[in-house]
Amino acid sequence: MDKIIILPVILPLIAGLVFILLRSYIKVQRILSVVTLVAVMITSIFMMVHINQHGILTMQLGNWQAPFGIGIVADMFSTLLVLTTSIVAICCVIFAFKTIEKEREEHYFYALFLFLISGVIGSFLTGDLFNLYVFFEVLLLASYVLVTLGGKKVQLREAMKYVIINILSSILFLVGIAYMYSITGTLSFAHISVRIAEAGQDGFITTVAILFLLVFAVKAGLFLFYWLPGSYSVPPTAVSAVFAALLTKVGIYAIIRMFTLIFYHEPEITHVFIGVLAALTMILGGIGAIGYWEIEKILTYNVVIGTGFILAGLAAFTHNGLLGATYYLIHDMIIKALIFLIGGVIVYLTGTNNLKEMSGLIRTHPYLGWMFFIAALSLIGIPPLSGFIGKVFITRGTFEADLFWLGIIGLLASLLILYSIMKVFMNAFWGETLLSEEEEYGSTKGVMVAISILTFITIALGIGPEFIQPYVDTAVEALMNPQLYIDAVFGGNDIP
């Protein structure tokens, strides 16, 4: 059973390599893309059930003993994210069938898409710091091409920003890895955790922790998000949706993993700093969301707010805080994909990105309008939708940790989300209908399947949270008790 944990990483990678040889066989690529991602989803479900019954899954490639080999580790937290990633990827690739131009498809779109997914999943499952860097680079290289694919001037301009910022953060990442190896003599997450626990987290190690936090903050859009609004708004809708749903979440995952497994000894410094960055992110993201009239910019700034809210749960560093962060992280991956897909359809139908130039779509496209309304309520955190549960636990966690200011800022940020998302709904769907169906620039034919699936999931997560509650509880238990991760990696062997 342990060997199954490598499948979610290698299946998209192998399929992507095969697609390079099948460049002109677009229909074959479409079918195999969905089949591959469904296989990843099924595999992750099997992994979740096994972990819940028998504990964390680990695999040492080449049968090397930990920590000397390349380790793959699947605990419940990472596996939940793998499952959510596969669901989002399936919906986005189905959406792409009707919205991606043939020229992009012939220039390796599906191969790049699967390379991106492989990098995301690999980041969730890797058990050592250097391979986290490798998987980051895999997903970033694929994303660089996906941002520029099409060659429009605005794409190239935003891609330059995106590439330069991420290259600089990758350089700092390597510097952090070098410092970490010089301090601990290892790059295995579990082994680093043991070494730092034995030596104590002194001032130098805390400084290295802050360095890693800044690196991952760039990738997560935590405070240092200058590059994000433009880069996420220029690619095609299917690509923007997968970026919004997944790419920032890899940075969030890395922060949560590092600051629950390794740098958890000085929370009054590291976690309070995370809380300050989370608060600033929510405030600045909220200002950006209410300040624009372009749909894509409004939705992108809501991605930023979500990052701050999730990491507020980590800053609290209580059971309820991490429980809320886990729930909200899963919710946010689903809901961000959903609102970006609907936002893209709105632009596609009206031929404009400016809310002041559209109105009344609810009459010609009622299903689309009401699904956006459901997504908006979920994003705001209205019960019984999926966003409510995470927000309640995160707010409770911040209050338990005496971080009242952080919890209050989170609640105020929810009001900014309410204003910005309702502005989209009232301007795009309400009011006088400006375009008849015959005058519209496109249609909803072939794109509603993906949107309907994601809408159903956000409703199901809110109405029936008891179905995933045992798995989320298991995930939080492992995050709060690093020894469970360490024991799984070393499997009862002596720790060198």
ChimeraX attribute file (.defattr): number of C-alpha atoms within 10 A of each C-alpha:
attribute: neighborCount
match mode: 1-to-1
recipient: residues
	/A:1	10
	/A:2	15
	/A:3	12
	/A:4	14
	/A:5	22
	/A:6	20
	/A:7	15
	/A:8	26
	/A:9	24
	/A:10	17
	/A:11	18
	/A:12	27
	/A:13	22
	/A:14	15
	/A:15	20
	/A:16	27
	/A:17	15
	/A:18	14
	/A:19	24
	/A:20	17
	/A:21	11
	/A:22	16
	/A:23	17
	/A:24	14
	/A:25	12
	/A:26	18
	/A:27	11
	/A:28	12
	/A:29	23
	/A:30	17
	/A:31	11
	/A:32	18
	/A:33	24
	/A:34	17
	/A:35	14
	/A:36	20
	/A:37	26
	/A:38	17
	/A:39	17
	/A:40	26
	/A:41	21
	/A:42	14
	/A:43	19
	/A:44	25
	/A:45	16
	/A:46	15
	/A:47	26
	/A:48	25
	/A:49	13
	/A:50	16
	/A:51	19
	/A:52	17
	/A:53	9
	/A:54	9
	/A:55	19
	/A:56	24
	/A:57	23
	/A:58	26
	/A:59	25
	/A:60	19
	/A:61	15
	/A:62	9
	/A:63	11
	/A:64	12
	/A:65	16
	/A:66	23
	/A:67	21
	/A:68	15
	/A:69	16
	/A:70	21
	/A:71	25
	/A:72	23
	/A:73	26
	/A:74	29
	/A:75	24
	/A:76	27
	/A:77	23
	/A:78	22
	/A:79	28
	/A:80	24
	/A:81	24
	/A:82	29
	/A:83	24
	/A:84	21
	/A:85	24
	/A:86	23
	/A:87	21
	/A:88	25
	/A:89	28
	/A:90	22
	/A:91	26
	/A:92	25
	/A:93	23
	/A:94	21
	/A:95	22
	/A:96	23
	/A:97	17
	/A:98	14
	/A:99	18
	/A:100	16
	/A:101	13
	/A:102	12
	/A:103	11
	/A:104	14
	/A:105	20
	/A:106	15
	/A:107	15
	/A:108	23
	/A:109	27
	/A:110	24
	/A:111	26
	/A:112	25
	/A:113	25
	/A:114	27
	/A:115	28
	/A:116	30
	/A:117	29
	/A:118	24
	/A:119	27
	/A:120	27
	/A:121	29
	/A:122	26
	/A:123	29
	/A:124	27
	/A:125	27
	/A:126	26
	/A:127	28
	/A:128	22
	/A:129	22
	/A:130	20
	/A:131	19
	/A:132	21
	/A:133	16
	/A:134	15
	/A:135	23
	/A:136	23
	/A:137	19
	/A:138	20
	/A:139	24
	/A:140	23
	/A:141	16
	/A:142	19
	/A:143	23
	/A:144	17
	/A:145	16
	/A:146	23
	/A:147	26
	/A:148	20
	/A:149	19
	/A:150	16
	/A:151	10
	/A:152	12
	/A:153	11
	/A:154	14
	/A:155	20
	/A:156	17
	/A:157	14
	/A:158	21
	/A:159	24
	/A:160	16
	/A:161	15
	/A:162	21
	/A:163	18
	/A:164	12
	/A:165	18
	/A:166	20
	/A:167	13
	/A:168	12
	/A:169	19
	/A:170	20
	/A:171	12
	/A:172	17
	/A:173	22
	/A:174	16
	/A:175	15
	/A:176	20
	/A:177	19
	/A:178	14
	/A:179	15
	/A:180	19
	/A:181	16
	/A:182	11
	/A:183	16
	/A:184	16
	/A:185	13
	/A:186	19
	/A:187	22
	/A:188	24
	/A:189	23
	/A:190	27
	/A:191	24
	/A:192	24
	/A:193	22
	/A:194	20
	/A:195	18
	/A:196	18
	/A:197	14
	/A:198	9
	/A:199	10
	/A:200	12
	/A:201	18
	/A:202	11
	/A:203	10
	/A:204	11
	/A:205	16
	/A:206	18
	/A:207	14
	/A:208	18
	/A:209	22
	/A:210	19
	/A:211	16
	/A:212	23
	/A:213	25
	/A:214	21
	/A:215	25
	/A:216	24
	/A:217	24
	/A:218	22
	/A:219	26
	/A:220	27
	/A:221	27
	/A:222	31
	/A:223	23
	/A:224	19
	/A:225	18
	/A:226	14
	/A:227	20
	/A:228	25
	/A:229	22
	/A:230	19
	/A:231	25
	/A:232	28
	/A:233	27
	/A:234	21
	/A:235	23
	/A:236	20
	/A:237	26
	/A:238	24
	/A:239	27
	/A:240	25
	/A:241	32
	/A:242	28
	/A:243	26
	/A:244	27
	/A:245	28
	/A:246	27
	/A:247	23
	/A:248	24
	/A:249	27
	/A:250	24
	/A:251	24
	/A:252	24
	/A:253	21
	/A:254	22
	/A:255	24
	/A:256	23
	/A:257	18
	/A:258	17
	/A:259	24
	/A:260	22
	/A:261	23
	/A:262	21
	/A:263	24
	/A:264	22
	/A:265	18
	/A:266	15
	/A:267	17
	/A:268	10
	/A:269	12
	/A:270	19
	/A:271	24
	/A:272	19
	/A:273	15
	/A:274	26
	/A:275	24
	/A:276	17
	/A:277	21
	/A:278	29
	/A:279	26
	/A:280	19
	/A:281	26
	/A:282	32
	/A:283	21
	/A:284	17
	/A:285	30
	/A:286	27
	/A:287	18
	/A:288	21
	/A:289	27
	/A:290	19
	/A:291	13
	/A:292	16
	/A:293	18
	/A:294	17
	/A:295	24
	/A:296	25
	/A:297	21
	/A:298	26
	/A:299	26
	/A:300	24
	/A:301	29
	/A:302	28
	/A:303	29
	/A:304	29
	/A:305	31
	/A:306	30
	/A:307	28
	/A:308	30
	/A:309	32
	/A:310	27
	/A:311	31
	/A:312	33
	/A:313	34
	/A:314	30
	/A:315	31
	/A:316	30
	/A:317	26
	/A:318	21
	/A:319	21
	/A:320	24
	/A:321	29
	/A:322	31
	/A:323	28
	/A:324	30
	/A:325	31
	/A:326	28
	/A:327	26
	/A:328	29
	/A:329	26
	/A:330	23
	/A:331	25
	/A:332	27
	/A:333	26
	/A:334	28
	/A:335	29
	/A:336	27
	/A:337	28
	/A:338	30
	/A:339	27
	/A:340	28
	/A:341	28
	/A:342	24
	/A:343	21
	/A:344	21
	/A:345	21
	/A:346	25
	/A:347	21
	/A:348	18
	/A:349	19
	/A:350	22
	/A:351	14
	/A:352	15
	/A:353	18
	/A:354	17
	/A:355	21
	/A:356	12
	/A:357	13
	/A:358	24
	/A:359	21
	/A:360	21
	/A:361	26
	/A:362	19
	/A:363	16
	/A:364	14
	/A:365	16
	/A:366	13
	/A:367	13
	/A:368	19
	/A:369	21
	/A:370	14
	/A:371	19
	/A:372	25
	/A:373	19
	/A:374	19
	/A:375	26
	/A:376	23
	/A:377	21
	/A:378	23
	/A:379	27
	/A:380	24
	/A:381	23
	/A:382	16
	/A:383	14
	/A:384	18
	/A:385	24
	/A:386	31
	/A:387	29
	/A:388	22
	/A:389	22
	/A:390	28
	/A:391	27
	/A:392	18
	/A:393	23
	/A:394	34
	/A:395	25
	/A:396	22
	/A:397	28
	/A:398	26
	/A:399	19
	/A:400	17
	/A:401	16
	/A:402	12
	/A:403	18
	/A:404	16
	/A:405	13
	/A:406	27
	/A:407	27
	/A:408	15
	/A:409	19
	/A:410	26
	/A:411	18
	/A:412	15
	/A:413	26
	/A:414	22
	/A:415	14
	/A:416	23
	/A:417	29
	/A:418	18
	/A:419	16
	/A:420	25
	/A:421	25
	/A:422	17
	/A:423	17
	/A:424	25
	/A:425	21
	/A:426	16
	/A:427	19
	/A:428	26
	/A:429	26
	/A:430	16
	/A:431	14
	/A:432	14
	/A:433	15
	/A:434	13
	/A:435	16
	/A:436	11
	/A:437	13
	/A:438	8
	/A:439	10
	/A:440	13
	/A:441	13
	/A:442	16
	/A:443	15
	/A:444	15
	/A:445	8
	/A:446	13
	/A:447	20
	/A:448	16
	/A:449	14
	/A:450	22
	/A:451	23
	/A:452	15
	/A:453	16
	/A:454	24
	/A:455	20
	/A:456	12
	/A:457	17
	/A:458	24
	/A:459	19
	/A:460	15
	/A:461	22
	/A:462	21
	/A:463	14
	/A:464	13
	/A:465	17
	/A:466	11
	/A:467	11
	/A:468	12
	/A:469	14
	/A:470	11
	/A:471	19
	/A:472	22
	/A:473	19
	/A:474	17
	/A:475	23
	/A:476	21
	/A:477	17
	/A:478	19
	/A:479	24
	/A:480	16
	/A:481	12
	/A:482	18
	/A:483	15
	/A:484	16
	/A:485	24
	/A:486	20
	/A:487	14
	/A:488	19
	/A:489	28
	/A:490	17
	/A:491	13
	/A:492	9
	/A:493	11
	/A:494	7
	/A:495	15
	/A:496	10
